[in-house]
Each structure stands twice: as C-alpha cells, then as structure tokens.
C-alpha cells in the first residue's frame, strides 16, 4: 500500500512503515462483525450511555465498504452502490434490534473519499443519505470526508462561514426534503469562530455544529461559546507542520498530535499546546510498532484467560 502522496518505491516504503498490511474480509466473516456493532451498542445502553455513533468515514471499515475506489469486492457486499452500502444497513438494523427506541443512534459518513473525486461521488452519498432518512432509524447524520490516504478532512476548508463540508451540506439541503422525523444534519470540520457557526445555522446548512480539535486543545471552548454574547469568540487550536516531507506527514502528524492531547486529558492532565512534533512521532511510533506490534502475526506477549502475560509460543497448539 502506498502512502497516497508519493508514488513508486518511496511511497511503498512510507506505506509499509506507517500502514499495516490489510486483507479482504471473507463473506462469512461479516455477520459476526455486524453482531459486534450491535453488542457494543447494547452494552453502551446498559452502561448508561445515551447513544452511539457509527463511524462510516475517514477510511475505517464501513467507509471502505462504501467507497467505490476501496471496495473491489465481487460478492453481495460490493460491485455496485447497492452492494457497497449493504454492510452499513445491516449494522444499523442490528443496533436498532437490540436497543430501545429512545437510544440515540447516529452516523458519520464521507461525502467523498478524496478531494479529487467529483460530483458523481457526492451524488452517491446524497442517495445514501436519502435512503437513511427514509429508514427513520437514525437520529443524526454527521457529514465528513477523506481518509488516511487523502486527509481532506484535515487540510480542506471552504470558509469560516460554512466549514469544510459546507458546500455539500448546501447541496444536500437543497435537493432532499427533510421532515421532523428526519435525522438531524451535523456539520463538523473547519469551524473556528462563533460567527461562522452561527452563520451556518442561520443558513440552514445544518441542525447542529460538531467540534473536534478546538475542544481538544481547550476543553472549555464550548462553554465559552455559549456563555459569550460576542461573536468574536475564536478557537486557538494549533496546526503542526513537519520540517521535511510536509505533504506526506502534515495530516498524519496533526492527527497523532491531537491523539496525544486526548490521551493527556484521559489521564487527568491538561492539554499541552507546546507538545513537539518529534515527541509526537516518537511516542506514536513506539506505541504502534514496538509496544503493541504483532511480529509476523505472532505478538511477543499475549494475555491468557487469567489476564497474565505468557509467551505466545506456549499458547500455540502443538
């Protein structure tokens, strides 16, 4: 797999170092995966959560099935727009079957997978959203785009007024008929000012605004937005730039940098805006490729049923 930015040998090397090899799922593996989504949602409701969001964007599993470029399957889960969306529809139905009607179920979906994709890909997404609205099984649909091969959700911005995916939201609202029973449309990405968020809402591009990076670097940002009567409230979230191979590393570096900030928050520390890119790369590489690396399919250490670490060779069948 190439890096998505560099062709040929160098791209192959970057892809090998940064992205683990993938394989196509067998058709008979998919029902158990659908059931895992349902079980997770059921457990979340039992634990007291109000709802879950199905991640069908950014190159993750369901997004790969929805993508015309990534999904090269020849079974019933590929080959056409109908086949590509089958896994997603099965996941939604399975979650609704095991959760209560009041349990919130939403989805994050790609408007397109690459910045170079045109109106045809967006039209397919429009048709998908139209079907999702007609099912009346979702509470909200969050618009996004891109993936790890083309991180347009990191690098693309329309304007402060509309956010990264405002142009698609405008097309969506103008072409589809929404009712009170329709899922709410959430617009996320590129919003850094209160004035921009208010304008998107006033133009009816969306029903809700989603925030990610602004509240990672400043967790009280939402509270400040709601409490202030001024429209000049603005996020100060950072964007890192790699000193070399910037086109390749900028998107990945920024994603990893914000992951480290989330980790700090999760262990009771404050975000650190001065966290360096070198520290970010070193820690992330260590965690992914040394601490938790699966060498040739056999992890150095695995946990047995009692939770203790044992040598992986001792767990293998003779």
C-alpha positions in Angstrom: 0.0 0.0 0.0 1.5 3.4 -0.9 1.3 6.4 1.3 -1.2 8.1 -1.0 1.1 11.0 -1.7 4.3 9.5 -3.0 4.3 7.1 -6.0 6.7 4.3 -6.6 9.4 2.9 -4.3 9.4 5.8 -1.7 5.6 5.7 -1.4 5.7 1.9 -0.9 8.3 2.3 1.9 6.3 5.1 3.6 3.1 2.9 3.3 4.9 -0.1 4.8 6.2 1.9 7.7 3.1 3.8 8.5 0.2 1.5 7.5 -0.1 -2.2 8.4 -1.0 -4.6 5.6 -4.7 -5.3 5.1 -6.7 -8.2 3.6 -10.2 -8.6 2.2 -12.7 -10.0 4.7 -14.3 -13.2 3.7 -18.1 -13.0 3.2 -18.8 -15.4 6.1 -16.8 -13.1 8.5 -19.2 -10.2 8.0 -22.2 -11.4 10.1 -20.1 -11.7 13.2 -18.7 -8.1 12.6 -22.3 -6.8 12.3 -23.2 -8.6 15.6 -20.2 -7.0 17.3 -21.5 -3.5 16.4 -24.9 -4.5 17.8 -23.4 -5.9 21.0 -21.3 -2.8 21.5 -24.4 -0.5 21.2 -26.4 -2.8 23.6 -23.6 -2.7 26.2 -23.3 1.1 25.8 -27.0 1.5 26.6 -26.8 -0.9 29.5 -23.9 1.1 30.9 -26.0 4.3 30.9 -24.9 6.0 27.6 -27.5 8.0 25.7 -26.4 6.8 22.3 -23.7 5.7 19.9 -22.3 7.0 16.6 -21.4 4.6 13.7 -18.1 5.6 12.2 -18.6 5.2 8.4 -16.0 7.8 7.4 -12.2 8.5 7.2 -11.2 5.2 5.7 -12.4 3.0 8.5 -14.1 -0.4 7.9 -17.6 0.7 6.9 -16.1 3.6 4.9 -14.0 1.2 3.0 -17.1 -0.8 2.0 -18.9 2.4 0.9 -16.0 3.7 -1.1 -16.1 2.8 -4.9 -12.3 3.0 -5.0 -11.6 0.9 -1.9 -14.4 -1.7 -2.3 -13.3 -4.1 -5.1 -15.4 -7.0 -3.9 -17.3 -9.2 -6.2 -19.8 -10.7 -3.7 -23.1 -9.2 -2.4 -21.2 -6.5 -0.4 -19.6 -4.9 -3.5 -19.9 -4.4 -7.2 -22.5 -1.5 -7.0 -23.7 1.2 -4.8 -26.4 -1.2 -3.5 -23.8 -3.8 -2.6 -21.4 -1.3 -1.1 -24.0 0.1 1.4 -25.2 -3.4 2.5 -22.9 -3.7 5.4 -23.8 -0.3 6.8 -27.6 -1.0 6.5 -27.1 -4.3 8.3 -25.2 -2.7 11.1 -27.9 0.0 11.6 -30.7 -2.7 11.6 -28.8 -4.9 14.1 -28.2 -2.0 16.5 -31.8 -0.9 16.4 -32.9 -4.5 17.1 -31.1 -4.7 20.4 -31.5 -1.1 21.7 -34.5 0.8 22.9 -36.3 3.4 20.7 -35.1 6.2 22.9 -31.4 5.2 22.4 -29.7 7.7 20.1 -28.0 6.2 17.0 -26.1 8.4 14.6 -23.6 8.1 11.8 -20.6 9.9 10.5 -20.4 9.5 6.7 -18.0 10.6 4.0 -19.3 13.0 1.4 -16.4 11.8 -0.7 -13.2 9.9 0.0 -10.7 12.0 -1.9 -10.6 15.7 -2.7 -10.2 14.9 -6.4 -13.5 13.0 -6.5 -16.2 15.0 -8.2 -20.0 15.4 -8.2 -20.6 11.7 -9.1 -19.3 10.5 -5.7 -21.2 13.2 -3.9 -24.4 12.2 -5.7 -23.9 8.6 -4.5 -23.6 10.0 -0.9 -26.8 12.1 -1.4 -28.7 8.9 -2.5 -27.3 7.1 0.6 -28.4 9.9 2.9 -31.8 10.0 1.3 -32.2 6.2 2.0 -31.0 6.6 5.6 -33.5 9.4 6.1 -36.3 7.3 4.7 -35.5 4.4 7.1 -36.3 6.6 10.2 -33.8 4.6 12.2 -31.1 7.3 12.7 -31.2 10.4 14.9 -28.4 12.3 13.2 -26.0 12.2 10.3 -22.6 13.9 10.5 -21.0 15.0 7.3 -17.3 14.4 6.8 -14.8 13.3 4.1 -11.4 11.9 3.3 -9.3 9.2 4.9 -5.7 8.4 5.7 -4.7 8.2 2.0 -6.2 11.7 1.4 -6.8 13.6 4.7 -9.0 16.2 3.2 -10.9 16.4 6.5 -7.6 17.9 7.9 -6.4 20.0 5.0 -9.5 21.2 3.3 -11.6 24.3 4.2 -14.4 26.1 2.4 -14.6 29.1 4.7 -15.1 30.1 8.3 -18.8 30.6 7.5 -19.6 27.1 6.1 -16.9 24.8 7.5 -15.0 22.2 5.5 -18.1 20.4 4.1 -20.5 23.4 3.9 -20.8 23.2 0.1 -22.0 19.6 0.3 -24.4 20.5 3.1 -25.9 23.3 0.9 -26.4 20.8 -1.9 -27.9 18.3 0.5 -30.4 20.7 2.0 -31.5 22.0 -1.4 -32.0 18.6 -3.0 -33.6 16.5 -0.2 -36.8 17.0 1.6 -36.4 16.9 5.4 -39.3 16.4 7.9 -39.5 16.4 11.7 -38.8 12.7 11.6 -35.6 13.1 9.5 -32.2 12.7 11.1 -30.6 15.9 12.2 -27.7 17.0 10.0 -24.4 17.7 11.8 -21.7 19.8 10.2 -18.2 19.3 11.5 -14.8 20.5 10.4 -13.1 23.8 9.8 -15.2 25.8 12.3 -13.1 28.0 14.5 -15.3 31.1 15.2 -18.7 31.6 16.8 -19.7 33.9 14.0 -19.0 31.1 11.4 -21.0 28.6 13.4 -24.0 30.9 13.7 -24.0 31.7 10.0 -24.0 28.0 9.1 -27.0 27.5 11.4 -28.9 30.6 10.1 -28.4 29.5 6.5 -29.9 26.1 7.5 -26.9 24.2 6.2 -27.1 22.0 9.3 -29.0 21.5 12.5 -26.0 21.1 14.8 -22.3 22.0 14.8 -19.7 19.4 15.7 -16.4 20.4 17.2 -13.3 18.3 17.5 -9.9 20.0 17.6 -11.0 23.2 19.2 -12.3 21.4 22.3 -9.3 19.1 22.5 -6.8 21.9 22.9 -9.3 23.9 25.0 -11.9 21.7 26.6 -13.9 24.7 27.9 -14.3 26.1 24.4 -18.0 25.0 24.0 -18.9 26.6 27.4 -17.1 29.8 26.3 -19.1 29.8 23.1 -22.5 29.5 24.8 -21.7 31.9 27.6 -20.3 34.8 25.5 -22.6 37.3 23.9 -19.9 38.3 21.5 -19.5 36.8 18.0 -15.7 37.2 18.0 -15.1 34.0 20.1 -12.4 32.1 18.3 -10.5 28.9 18.7 -6.7 28.9 19.0 -6.2 25.2 18.1 -2.8 24.5 16.6 -1.7 23.1 13.3 1.7 21.4 13.1 3.9 21.5 10.1 6.6 18.8 9.5 10.0 20.2 8.6 10.5 17.6 5.9 8.1 15.6 3.7 5.4 18.1 4.8 2.9 17.0 2.2 3.1 13.4 3.4 3.5 13.9 7.2 1.4 17.0 8.0 -2.0 15.3 8.1 -0.7 12.2 9.9 1.4 14.3 12.3 -1.5 16.6 13.3 -3.8 13.6 13.8 -1.2 11.9 16.1 -0.6 15.2 17.9 -4.3 15.6 18.8 -4.4 11.9 19.8 -1.6 12.6 22.3 -3.6 15.6 23.7 -6.7 13.3 24.1 -4.5 10.8 26.0 -3.3 13.6 28.3 -6.9 14.6 29.1 -7.9 10.9 29.7 -5.3 10.6 32.4 -6.2 13.8 34.2 -3.6 16.1 32.6 -4.2 19.4 30.8 -3.6 19.7 27.0 -0.1 20.8 26.2 0.0 23.3 23.2 3.8 23.1 23.2 4.0 19.4 22.6 6.6 19.0 19.9 6.2 17.0 16.6 9.3 15.0 17.4 7.9 13.8 20.7 4.6 13.1 19.0 6.2 10.9 16.3 8.5 9.1 18.7 5.7 8.2 21.1 3.2 7.2 18.4 5.8 5.0 16.6 6.8 3.3 19.8 3.2 2.5 20.8 2.2 1.3 17.4 5.2 -0.6 16.3 7.1 -1.7 19.4 4.8 -1.8 22.4 1.8 -3.3 20.5 3.4 -4.7 17.3 2.3 -8.1 16.0 5.5 -9.6 14.6 4.5 -11.7 11.6 1.1 -12.5 13.1 2.5 -13.6 16.5 2.6 -11.0 19.2 5.6 -11.2 21.6 3.3 -11.4 24.5 -0.4 -12.3 24.8 -2.8 -12.4 27.7 -4.3 -15.7 28.7 -7.7 -16.1 30.2 -6.5 -15.2 33.6 -5.0 -11.9 32.4 -1.4 -12.8 32.9 1.3 -12.4 30.3 2.6 -15.6 28.7 5.0 -16.4 25.9 2.9 -16.6 22.6 4.6 -19.9 21.7 3.1 -21.5 24.8 -0.4 -20.6 23.6 0.1 -22.3 20.2 -1.4 -25.7 19.6 1.1 -28.5 19.3 
